Each structure stands twice: as structure tokens, then as C-alpha cells.
Amino acid sequence: MKTTHRDHDEIRKITINLPASLIDMAMLGSEKSLTETIREALKRYAHHLACQELLALKGKVKFSLTYEQMKALRD
């Protein structure tokens, strides 16, 4: 997946058609606005796609450090 980096402050106004039942389910028990709910869902979807890309690389990337060395650097 190719991503384009845009200014994070850029806002796009869009019109989408969604089933009311899907909107109701997504907003159930939340006090967030519809915009906030959709924004969070899109962020989660982007995260899901990034994780899929990383998992596809499993076993294909060689590291010069061991897991233990990388973990020690993180601490």
C-alpha cells in the first residue's frame, strides 16, 4: 500500500452514504460525534492495513541486532 503524506491539519469535507444501522452500531454507547466516530474508525482501519503490511514482511527482513538487543535499547 502506498501512502501519501499530507498535512495533518488538512480537513476535507466529504459526503458519504452509510446504512443508519451501521452508524447506530458504531456510535452505540459512545458520546462522540459522528465525525469523531468516523475519524476513529478510519484511523483503526489505517492501523489494520499497516499491521497487515508488516505481517506480510514476516521472515523477509534481516536484522543486525537480536530481539534481546533491540529490547534493551528500548528500555
PDB file of N, CA, C and O in Angstrom:
ATOM      1  N   MET A   1       0.839  -1.176   0.000  1.00  0.00           N
ATOM      2  CA  MET A   1       0.000   0.000   0.000  1.00  0.00           C
ATOM      3  C   MET A   1       0.884   1.238   0.000  1.00  0.00           C
ATOM      4  O   MET A   1       1.761   1.376   0.853  1.00  0.00           O
ATOM      5  N   LYS A   2       0.667   2.107  -0.916  1.00  0.00           N
ATOM      6  CA  LYS A   2       1.413   3.353  -0.942  1.00  0.00           C
ATOM      7  C   LYS A   2       0.612   4.401  -0.186  1.00  0.00           C
ATOM      8  O   LYS A   2      -0.594   4.551  -0.384  1.00  0.00           O
ATOM      9  N   THR A   3       1.300   5.112   0.672  1.00  0.00           N
ATOM     10  CA  THR A   3       0.632   6.166   1.416  1.00  0.00           C
ATOM     11  C   THR A   3       1.168   7.502   0.962  1.00  0.00           C
ATOM     12  O   THR A   3       2.331   7.630   0.582  1.00  0.00           O
ATOM     13  N   THR A   4       0.316   8.480   1.007  1.00  0.00           N
ATOM     14  CA  THR A   4       0.753   9.829   0.716  1.00  0.00           C
ATOM     15  C   THR A   4       0.691  10.596   2.022  1.00  0.00           C
ATOM     16  O   THR A   4      -0.264  10.478   2.790  1.00  0.00           O
ATOM     17  N   HIS A   5       1.717  11.376   2.256  1.00  0.00           N
ATOM     18  CA  HIS A   5       1.764  12.141   3.492  1.00  0.00           C
ATOM     19  C   HIS A   5       1.205  13.521   3.224  1.00  0.00           C
ATOM     20  O   HIS A   5       1.704  14.267   2.381  1.00  0.00           O
ATOM     21  N   ARG A   6       0.177  13.835   3.948  1.00  0.00           N
ATOM     22  CA  ARG A   6      -0.455  15.132   3.823  1.00  0.00           C
ATOM     23  C   ARG A   6      -0.301  15.881   5.131  1.00  0.00           C
ATOM     24  O   ARG A   6      -0.002  15.300   6.174  1.00  0.00           O
ATOM     25  N   ASP A   7      -0.508  17.156   5.051  1.00  0.00           N
ATOM     26  CA  ASP A   7      -0.507  17.970   6.261  1.00  0.00           C
ATOM     27  C   ASP A   7      -1.607  17.447   7.173  1.00  0.00           C
ATOM     28  O   ASP A   7      -2.764  17.354   6.764  1.00  0.00           O
ATOM     29  N   HIS A   8      -1.252  17.106   8.408  1.00  0.00           N
ATOM     30  CA  HIS A   8      -2.226  16.525   9.325  1.00  0.00           C
ATOM     31  C   HIS A   8      -3.348  17.492   9.682  1.00  0.00           C
ATOM     32  O   HIS A   8      -4.385  17.062  10.189  1.00  0.00           O
ATOM     33  N   ASP A   9      -3.171  18.767   9.436  1.00  0.00           N
ATOM     34  CA  ASP A   9      -4.220  19.740   9.745  1.00  0.00           C
ATOM     35  C   ASP A   9      -5.200  19.914   8.598  1.00  0.00           C
ATOM     36  O   ASP A   9      -6.223  20.581   8.756  1.00  0.00           O
ATOM     37  N   GLU A  10      -4.907  19.333   7.458  1.00  0.00           N
ATOM     38  CA  GLU A  10      -5.793  19.479   6.307  1.00  0.00           C
ATOM     39  C   GLU A  10      -7.099  18.745   6.590  1.00  0.00           C
ATOM     40  O   GLU A  10      -7.091  17.581   6.989  1.00  0.00           O
ATOM     41  N   ILE A  11      -8.191  19.414   6.386  1.00  0.00           N
ATOM     42  CA  ILE A  11      -9.505  18.833   6.602  1.00  0.00           C
ATOM     43  C   ILE A  11     -10.229  18.782   5.263  1.00  0.00           C
ATOM     44  O   ILE A  11     -10.218  19.745   4.496  1.00  0.00           O
ATOM     45  N   ARG A  12     -10.848  17.657   5.000  1.00  0.00           N
ATOM     46  CA  ARG A  12     -11.667  17.514   3.794  1.00  0.00           C
ATOM     47  C   ARG A  12     -13.114  17.283   4.217  1.00  0.00           C
ATOM     48  O   ARG A  12     -13.395  16.431   5.060  1.00  0.00           O
ATOM     49  N   LYS A  13     -13.999  18.025   3.645  1.00  0.00           N
ATOM     50  CA  LYS A  13     -15.414  17.811   3.894  1.00  0.00           C
ATOM     51  C   LYS A  13     -15.901  16.838   2.830  1.00  0.00           C
ATOM     52  O   LYS A  13     -15.712  17.060   1.634  1.00  0.00           O
ATOM     53  N   ILE A  14     -16.530  15.759   3.281  1.00  0.00           N
ATOM     54  CA  ILE A  14     -16.976  14.728   2.349  1.00  0.00           C
ATOM     55  C   ILE A  14     -18.442  14.407   2.597  1.00  0.00           C
ATOM     56  O   ILE A  14     -18.999  14.718   3.650  1.00  0.00           O
ATOM     57  N   THR A  15     -19.037  13.788   1.618  1.00  0.00           N
ATOM     58  CA  THR A  15     -20.398  13.281   1.754  1.00  0.00           C
ATOM     59  C   THR A  15     -20.333  11.788   1.494  1.00  0.00           C
ATOM     60  O   THR A  15     -19.821  11.351   0.463  1.00  0.00           O
ATOM     61  N   ILE A  16     -20.856  11.002   2.435  1.00  0.00           N
ATOM     62  CA  ILE A  16     -20.870   9.554   2.260  1.00  0.00           C
ATOM     63  C   ILE A  16     -22.256   9.028   2.598  1.00  0.00           C
ATOM     64  O   ILE A  16     -22.974   9.602   3.417  1.00  0.00           O
ATOM     65  N   ASN A  17     -22.612   7.943   1.964  1.00  0.00           N
ATOM     66  CA  ASN A  17     -23.878   7.287   2.238  1.00  0.00           C
ATOM     67  C   ASN A  17     -23.600   6.004   2.994  1.00  0.00           C
ATOM     68  O   ASN A  17     -22.938   5.100   2.484  1.00  0.00           O
ATOM     69  N   LEU A  18     -24.111   5.929   4.217  1.00  0.00           N
ATOM     70  CA  LEU A  18     -23.911   4.761   5.059  1.00  0.00           C
ATOM     71  C   LEU A  18     -25.253   4.287   5.595  1.00  0.00           C
ATOM     72  O   LEU A  18     -26.151   5.097   5.826  1.00  0.00           O
ATOM     73  N   PRO A  19     -25.394   2.987   5.794  1.00  0.00           N
ATOM     74  CA  PRO A  19     -26.632   2.494   6.401  1.00  0.00           C
ATOM     75  C   PRO A  19     -26.777   3.044   7.827  1.00  0.00           C
ATOM     76  O   PRO A  19     -25.813   3.057   8.592  1.00  0.00           O
ATOM     77  N   ALA A  20     -27.964   3.487   8.169  1.00  0.00           N
ATOM     78  CA  ALA A  20     -28.216   4.037   9.502  1.00  0.00           C
ATOM     79  C   ALA A  20     -27.883   3.020  10.581  1.00  0.00           C
ATOM     80  O   ALA A  20     -27.398   3.384  11.652  1.00  0.00           O
ATOM     81  N   SER A  21     -28.142   1.744  10.305  1.00  0.00           N
ATOM     82  CA  SER A  21     -27.861   0.716  11.309  1.00  0.00           C
ATOM     83  C   SER A  21     -26.359   0.627  11.602  1.00  0.00           C
ATOM     84  O   SER A  21     -25.964   0.378  12.741  1.00  0.00           O
ATOM     85  N   LEU A  22     -25.533   0.827  10.590  1.00  0.00           N
ATOM     86  CA  LEU A  22     -24.078   0.801  10.779  1.00  0.00           C
ATOM     87  C   LEU A  22     -23.626   1.986  11.619  1.00  0.00           C
ATOM     88  O   LEU A  22     -22.780   1.842  12.502  1.00  0.00           O
ATOM     89  N   ILE A  23     -24.181   3.138  11.346  1.00  0.00           N
ATOM     90  CA  ILE A  23     -23.856   4.343  12.119  1.00  0.00           C
ATOM     91  C   ILE A  23     -24.292   4.157  13.571  1.00  0.00           C
ATOM     92  O   ILE A  23     -23.540   4.445  14.501  1.00  0.00           O
ATOM     93  N   ASP A  24     -25.522   3.670  13.746  1.00  0.00           N
ATOM     94  CA  ASP A  24     -26.039   3.464  15.104  1.00  0.00           C
ATOM     95  C   ASP A  24     -25.172   2.482  15.879  1.00  0.00           C
ATOM     96  O   ASP A  24     -24.893   2.697  17.058  1.00  0.00           O
ATOM     97  N   MET A  25     -24.746   1.413  15.228  1.00  0.00           N
ATOM     98  CA  MET A  25     -23.916   0.410  15.884  1.00  0.00           C
ATOM     99  C   MET A  25     -22.561   1.001  16.264  1.00  0.00           C
ATOM    100  O   MET A  25     -22.051   0.740  17.354  1.00  0.00           O
ATOM    101  N   ALA A  26     -21.978   1.796  15.370  1.00  0.00           N
ATOM    102  CA  ALA A  26     -20.660   2.385  15.627  1.00  0.00           C
ATOM    103  C   ALA A  26     -20.717   3.402  16.766  1.00  0.00           C
ATOM    104  O   ALA A  26     -19.740   3.576  17.494  1.00  0.00           O
ATOM    105  N   MET A  27     -21.838   4.061  16.917  1.00  0.00           N
ATOM    106  CA  MET A  27     -21.962   5.109  17.922  1.00  0.00           C
ATOM    107  C   MET A  27     -22.578   4.607  19.229  1.00  0.00           C
ATOM    108  O   MET A  27     -22.682   5.364  20.195  1.00  0.00           O
ATOM    109  N   LEU A  28     -22.978   3.358  19.263  1.00  0.00           N
ATOM    110  CA  LEU A  28     -23.639   2.795  20.438  1.00  0.00           C
ATOM    111  C   LEU A  28     -22.767   2.933  21.681  1.00  0.00           C
ATOM    112  O   LEU A  28     -21.616   2.497  21.693  1.00  0.00           O
ATOM    113  N   GLY A  29     -23.318   3.537  22.716  1.00  0.00           N
ATOM    114  CA  GLY A  29     -22.608   3.685  23.977  1.00  0.00           C
ATOM    115  C   GLY A  29     -21.512   4.725  23.973  1.00  0.00           C
ATOM    116  O   GLY A  29     -20.766   4.836  24.945  1.00  0.00           O
ATOM    117  N   SER A  30     -21.399   5.481  22.914  1.00  0.00           N
ATOM    118  CA  SER A  30     -20.358   6.492  22.813  1.00  0.00           C
ATOM    119  C   SER A  30     -20.990   7.875  22.871  1.00  0.00           C
ATOM    120  O   SER A  30     -22.106   8.093  22.400  1.00  0.00           O
ATOM    121  N   GLU A  31     -20.265   8.773  23.447  1.00  0.00           N
ATOM    122  CA  GLU A  31     -20.748  10.155  23.470  1.00  0.00           C
ATOM    123  C   GLU A  31     -20.012  11.006  22.442  1.00  0.00           C
ATOM    124  O   GLU A  31     -20.056  12.235  22.488  1.00  0.00           O
ATOM    125  N   LYS A  32     -19.337  10.337  21.518  1.00  0.00           N
ATOM    126  CA  LYS A  32     -18.603  11.040  20.473  1.00  0.00           C
ATOM    127  C   LYS A  32     -19.551  11.447  19.361  1.00  0.00           C
ATOM    128  O   LYS A  32     -20.607  10.844  19.171  1.00  0.00           O
ATOM    129  N   SER A  33     -19.158  12.479  18.630  1.00  0.00           N
ATOM    130  CA  SER A  33     -19.933  12.913  17.481  1.00  0.00           C
ATOM    131  C   SER A  33     -19.751  11.919  16.339  1.00  0.00           C
ATOM    132  O   SER A  33     -18.871  11.059  16.381  1.00  0.00           O
ATOM    133  N   LEU A  34     -20.582  12.048  15.337  1.00  0.00           N
ATOM    134  CA  LEU A  34     -20.463  11.180  14.164  1.00  0.00           C
ATOM    135  C   LEU A  34     -19.108  11.383  13.501  1.00  0.00           C
ATOM    136  O   LEU A  34     -18.467  10.413  13.098  1.00  0.00           O
ATOM    137  N   THR A  35     -18.669  12.619  13.385  1.00  0.00           N
ATOM    138  CA  THR A  35     -17.369  12.908  12.787  1.00  0.00           C
ATOM    139  C   THR A  35     -16.251  12.229  13.570  1.00  0.00           C
ATOM    140  O   THR A  35     -15.374  11.602  12.977  1.00  0.00           O
ATOM    141  N   GLU A  36     -16.274  12.348  14.891  1.00  0.00           N
ATOM    142  CA  GLU A  36     -15.247  11.717  15.720  1.00  0.00           C
ATOM    143  C   GLU A  36     -15.286  10.197  15.590  1.00  0.00           C
ATOM    144  O   GLU A  36     -14.242   9.546  15.559  1.00  0.00           O
ATOM    145  N   THR A  37     -16.479   9.639  15.517  1.00  0.00           N
ATOM    146  CA  THR A  37     -16.636   8.195  15.378  1.00  0.00           C
ATOM    147  C   THR A  37     -16.045   7.705  14.065  1.00  0.00           C
ATOM    148  O   THR A  37     -15.324   6.707  14.042  1.00  0.00           O
ATOM    149  N   ILE A  38     -16.343   8.396  12.975  1.00  0.00           N
ATOM    150  CA  ILE A  38     -15.827   8.006  11.664  1.00  0.00           C
ATOM    151  C   ILE A  38     -14.319   8.213  11.604  1.00  0.00           C
ATOM    152  O   ILE A  38     -13.602   7.386  11.040  1.00  0.00           O
ATOM    153  N   ARG A  39     -13.834   9.309  12.179  1.00  0.00           N
ATOM    154  CA  ARG A  39     -12.392   9.568  12.199  1.00  0.00           C
ATOM    155  C   ARG A  39     -11.666   8.435  12.931  1.00  0.00           C
ATOM    156  O   ARG A  39     -10.639   7.948  12.456  1.00  0.00           O
ATOM    157  N   GLU A  40     -12.197   8.016  14.084  1.00  0.00           N
ATOM    158  CA  GLU A  40     -11.580   6.924  14.842  1.00  0.00           C
ATOM    159  C   GLU A  40     -11.618   5.621  14.050  1.00  0.00           C
ATOM    160  O   GLU A  40     -10.643   4.870  14.045  1.00  0.00           O
ATOM    161  N   ALA A  41     -12.728   5.351  13.387  1.00  0.00           N
ATOM    162  CA  ALA A  41     -12.842   4.129  12.585  1.00  0.00           C
ATOM    163  C   ALA A  41     -11.824   4.126  11.446  1.00  0.00           C
ATOM    164  O   ALA A  41     -11.221   3.092  11.156  1.00  0.00           O
ATOM    165  N   LEU A  42     -11.634   5.258  10.808  1.00  0.00           N
ATOM    166  CA  LEU A  42     -10.660   5.345   9.715  1.00  0.00           C
ATOM    167  C   LEU A  42      -9.230   5.180  10.231  1.00  0.00           C
ATOM    168  O   LEU A  42      -8.400   4.556   9.571  1.00  0.00           O
ATOM    169  N   LYS A  43      -8.945   5.733  11.401  1.00  0.00           N
ATOM    170  CA  LYS A  43      -7.615   5.550  11.993  1.00  0.00           C
ATOM    171  C   LYS A  43      -7.376   4.075  12.306  1.00  0.00           C
ATOM    172  O   LYS A  43      -6.290   3.553  12.051  1.00  0.00           O
ATOM    173  N   ARG A  44      -8.378   3.409  12.853  1.00  0.00           N
ATOM    174  CA  ARG A  44      -8.244   1.986  13.167  1.00  0.00           C
ATOM    175  C   ARG A  44      -8.043   1.169  11.897  1.00  0.00           C
ATOM    176  O   ARG A  44      -7.259   0.220  11.886  1.00  0.00           O
ATOM    177  N   TYR A  45      -8.744   1.533  10.828  1.00  0.00           N
ATOM    178  CA  TYR A  45      -8.602   0.818   9.563  1.00  0.00           C
ATOM    179  C   TYR A  45      -7.198   1.026   8.987  1.00  0.00           C
ATOM    180  O   TYR A  45      -6.583   0.083   8.488  1.00  0.00           O
ATOM    181  N   ALA A  46      -6.696   2.260   9.056  1.00  0.00           N
ATOM    182  CA  ALA A  46      -5.337   2.534   8.577  1.00  0.00           C
ATOM    183  C   ALA A  46      -4.320   1.737   9.396  1.00  0.00           C
ATOM    184  O   ALA A  46      -3.352   1.215   8.843  1.00  0.00           O
ATOM    185  N   HIS A  47      -4.534   1.644  10.696  1.00  0.00           N
ATOM    186  CA  HIS A  47      -3.654   0.849  11.557  1.00  0.00           C
ATOM    187  C   HIS A  47      -3.712  -0.624  11.159  1.00  0.00           C
ATOM    188  O   HIS A  47      -2.685  -1.300  11.100  1.00  0.00           O
ATOM    189  N   HIS A  48      -4.906  -1.108  10.889  1.00  0.00           N
ATOM    190  CA  HIS A  48      -5.094  -2.500  10.463  1.00  0.00           C
ATOM    191  C   HIS A  48      -4.317  -2.782   9.171  1.00  0.00           C
ATOM    192  O   HIS A  48      -3.645  -3.807   9.060  1.00  0.00           O
ATOM    193  N   LEU A  49      -4.411  -1.880   8.210  1.00  0.00           N
ATOM    194  CA  LEU A  49      -3.692  -2.053   6.944  1.00  0.00           C
ATOM    195  C   LEU A  49      -2.181  -2.046   7.155  1.00  0.00           C
ATOM    196  O   LEU A  49      -1.464  -2.846   6.554  1.00  0.00           O
ATOM    197  N   ALA A  50      -1.692  -1.138   8.017  1.00  0.00           N
ATOM    198  CA  ALA A  50      -0.257  -1.077   8.299  1.00  0.00           C
ATOM    199  C   ALA A  50       0.208  -2.378   8.952  1.00  0.00           C
ATOM    200  O   ALA A  50       1.285  -2.881   8.633  1.00  0.00           O
ATOM    201  N   CYS A  51      -0.595  -2.920   9.859  1.00  0.00           N
ATOM    202  CA  CYS A  51      -0.235  -4.192  10.509  1.00  0.00           C
ATOM    203  C   CYS A  51      -0.193  -5.325   9.489  1.00  0.00           C
ATOM    204  O   CYS A  51       0.687  -6.183   9.558  1.00  0.00           O
ATOM    205  N   GLN A  52      -1.124  -5.339   8.552  1.00  0.00           N
ATOM    206  CA  GLN A  52      -1.119  -6.368   7.512  1.00  0.00           C
ATOM    207  C   GLN A  52       0.157  -6.290   6.677  1.00  0.00           C
ATOM    208  O   GLN A  52       0.751  -7.315   6.343  1.00  0.00           O
ATOM    209  N   GLU A  53       0.575  -5.067   6.341  1.00  0.00           N
ATOM    210  CA  GLU A  53       1.801  -4.882   5.565  1.00  0.00           C
ATOM    211  C   GLU A  53       3.011  -5.396   6.337  1.00  0.00           C
ATOM    212  O   GLU A  53       3.883  -6.052   5.768  1.00  0.00           O
ATOM    213  N   LEU A  54       3.059  -5.100   7.619  1.00  0.00           N
ATOM    214  CA  LEU A  54       4.177  -5.569   8.438  1.00  0.00           C
ATOM    215  C   LEU A  54       4.177  -7.087   8.560  1.00  0.00           C
ATOM    216  O   LEU A  54       5.230  -7.719   8.474  1.00  0.00           O
ATOM    217  N   LEU A  55       3.008  -7.671   8.758  1.00  0.00           N
ATOM    218  CA  LEU A  55       2.924  -9.124   8.865  1.00  0.00           C
ATOM    219  C   LEU A  55       3.337  -9.807   7.565  1.00  0.00           C
ATOM    220  O   LEU A  55       3.874 -10.914   7.587  1.00  0.00           O
ATOM    221  N   ALA A  56       3.091  -9.155   6.443  1.00  0.00           N
ATOM    222  CA  ALA A  56       3.486  -9.717   5.151  1.00  0.00           C
ATOM    223  C   ALA A  56       5.009  -9.788   5.020  1.00  0.00           C
ATOM    224  O   ALA A  56       5.533 -10.570   4.227  1.00  0.00           O
ATOM    225  N   LEU A  57       5.712  -8.970   5.799  1.00  0.00           N
ATOM    226  CA  LEU A  57       7.172  -8.962   5.762  1.00  0.00           C
ATOM    227  C   LEU A  57       7.784 -10.007   6.689  1.00  0.00           C
ATOM    228  O   LEU A  57       9.001 -10.188   6.703  1.00  0.00           O
ATOM    229  N   LYS A  58       6.956 -10.690   7.457  1.00  0.00           N
ATOM    230  CA  LYS A  58       7.456 -11.657   8.436  1.00  0.00           C
ATOM    231  C   LYS A  58       8.377 -12.670   7.757  1.00  0.00           C
ATOM    232  O   LYS A  58       8.008 -13.323   6.781  1.00  0.00           O
ATOM    233  N   GLY A  59       9.589 -12.779   8.308  1.00  0.00           N
ATOM    234  CA  GLY A  59      10.575 -13.712   7.776  1.00  0.00           C
ATOM    235  C   GLY A  59      11.339 -13.203   6.572  1.00  0.00           C
ATOM    236  O   GLY A  59      12.205 -13.910   6.057  1.00  0.00           O
ATOM    237  N   LYS A  60      11.046 -11.998   6.105  1.00  0.00           N
ATOM    238  CA  LYS A  60      11.693 -11.471   4.910  1.00  0.00           C
ATOM    239  C   LYS A  60      12.693 -10.360   5.205  1.00  0.00           C
ATOM    240  O   LYS A  60      13.410  -9.916   4.309  1.00  0.00           O
ATOM    241  N   VAL A  61      12.743  -9.910   6.456  1.00  0.00           N
ATOM    242  CA  VAL A  61      13.628  -8.819   6.827  1.00  0.00           C
ATOM    243  C   VAL A  61      14.675  -9.356   7.793  1.00  0.00           C
ATOM    244  O   VAL A  61      14.349 -10.034   8.767  1.00  0.00           O
ATOM    245  N   LYS A  62      15.935  -9.045   7.510  1.00  0.00           N
ATOM    246  CA  LYS A  62      17.015  -9.485   8.385  1.00  0.00           C
ATOM    247  C   LYS A  62      17.482  -8.299   9.226  1.00  0.00           C
ATOM    248  O   LYS A  62      17.683  -7.198   8.714  1.00  0.00           O
ATOM    249  N   PHE A  63      17.652  -8.544  10.522  1.00  0.00           N
ATOM    250  CA  PHE A  63      18.086  -7.505  11.448  1.00  0.00           C
ATOM    251  C   PHE A  63      19.521  -7.774  11.874  1.00  0.00           C
ATOM    252  O   PHE A  63      19.955  -8.922  11.969  1.00  0.00           O
ATOM    253  N   SER A  64      20.244  -6.696  12.129  1.00  0.00           N
ATOM    254  CA  SER A  64      21.620  -6.852  12.590  1.00  0.00           C
ATOM    255  C   SER A  64      21.689  -7.033  14.104  1.00  0.00           C
ATOM    256  O   SER A  64      22.730  -7.416  14.637  1.00  0.00           O
ATOM    257  N   LEU A  65      20.575  -6.758  14.804  1.00  0.00           N
ATOM    258  CA  LEU A  65      20.505  -6.918  16.250  1.00  0.00           C
ATOM    259  C   LEU A  65      19.560  -8.060  16.599  1.00  0.00           C
ATOM    260  O   LEU A  65      18.626  -8.359  15.855  1.00  0.00           O
ATOM    261  N   THR A  66      19.810  -8.683  17.722  1.00  0.00           N
ATOM    262  CA  THR A  66      18.890  -9.717  18.196  1.00  0.00           C
ATOM    263  C   THR A  66      17.700  -9.051  18.866  1.00  0.00           C
ATOM    264  O   THR A  66      17.720  -7.854  19.155  1.00  0.00           O
ATOM    265  N   TYR A  67      16.671  -9.836  19.106  1.00  0.00           N
ATOM    266  CA  TYR A  67      15.489  -9.329  19.802  1.00  0.00           C
ATOM    267  C   TYR A  67      15.880  -8.764  21.165  1.00  0.00           C
ATOM    268  O   TYR A  67      15.410  -7.697  21.560  1.00  0.00           O
ATOM    269  N   GLU A  68      16.739  -9.483  21.877  1.00  0.00           N
ATOM    270  CA  GLU A  68      17.157  -9.045  23.203  1.00  0.00           C
ATOM    271  C   GLU A  68      17.901  -7.712  23.145  1.00  0.00           C
ATOM    272  O   GLU A  68      17.710  -6.856  24.009  1.00  0.00           O
ATOM    273  N   GLN A  69      18.746  -7.533  22.132  1.00  0.00           N
ATOM    274  CA  GLN A  69      19.484  -6.278  21.984  1.00  0.00           C
ATOM    275  C   GLN A  69      18.532  -5.120  21.665  1.00  0.00           C
ATOM    276  O   GLN A  69      18.687  -4.020  22.196  1.00  0.00           O
ATOM    277  N   MET A  70      17.554  -5.371  20.803  1.00  0.00           N
ATOM    278  CA  MET A  70      16.590  -4.322  20.478  1.00  0.00           C
ATOM    279  C   MET A  70      15.747  -3.964  21.693  1.00  0.00           C
ATOM    280  O   MET A  70      15.457  -2.793  21.935  1.00  0.00           O
ATOM    281  N   LYS A  71      15.357  -4.976  22.454  1.00  0.00           N
ATOM    282  CA  LYS A  71      14.564  -4.735  23.663  1.00  0.00           C
ATOM    283  C   LYS A  71      15.350  -3.923  24.668  1.00  0.00           C
ATOM    284  O   LYS A  71      14.799  -3.023  25.302  1.00  0.00           O
ATOM    285  N   ALA A  72      16.648  -4.227  24.828  1.00  0.00           N
ATOM    286  CA  ALA A  72      17.496  -3.485  25.755  1.00  0.00           C
ATOM    287  C   ALA A  72      17.624  -2.017  25.336  1.00  0.00           C
ATOM    288  O   ALA A  72      17.671  -1.133  26.191  1.00  0.00           O
ATOM    289  N   LEU A  73      17.680  -1.758  24.050  1.00  0.00           N
ATOM    290  CA  LEU A  73      17.770  -0.391  23.557  1.00  0.00           C
ATOM    291  C   LEU A  73      16.490   0.393  23.849  1.00  0.00           C
ATOM    292  O   LEU A  73      16.529   1.602  24.080  1.00  0.00           O
ATOM    293  N   ARG A  74      15.375  -0.303  23.835  1.00  0.00           N
ATOM    294  CA  ARG A  74      14.079   0.334  24.065  1.00  0.00           C
ATOM    295  C   ARG A  74      13.921   0.765  25.516  1.00  0.00           C
ATOM    296  O   ARG A  74      13.279   1.778  25.795  1.00  0.00           O
ATOM    297  N   ASP A  75      14.497   0.009  26.438  1.00  0.00           N
ATOM    298  CA  ASP A  75      14.357   0.302  27.884  1.00  0.00           C
ATOM    299  C   ASP A  75      15.162   1.464  28.339  1.00  0.00           C
ATOM    300  O   ASP A  75      15.133   1.811  29.519  1.00  0.00           O
TER     301      ASP A  75
END
